Amino acid sequence: MEAIPDTLPLLTYLEIFSDMARKLPFKGYACVFIQHLLGSNIPLIKSIEKGGVGREDMYIIGKAYSSSIEVLKYLE
């Protein structure tokens, strides 16, 4: 079972110093993720959402041979 971290140190640092939640620098954008779906992707996706990309504008495609079942369940 793969751990899904709540945060990643670099993302926390960037969020604190950029005041991203207030400025919403990604508002109006869509985001396409084509990657290995691992636990560490979840904090990244959450940060992008905090930055203004709505869930309806996120498109996530995992690599079939390396996607974590726990991460897929979490994203559903």
Secondary structure, DSSP 8 states (H G I E B T S, - for coil): -----S--HHHHHHHHHHTHHHH-TTTT--EEEEE---TTHHHHHHHHHHTT--GGGEEEEE-TTT--HHHHHHH-
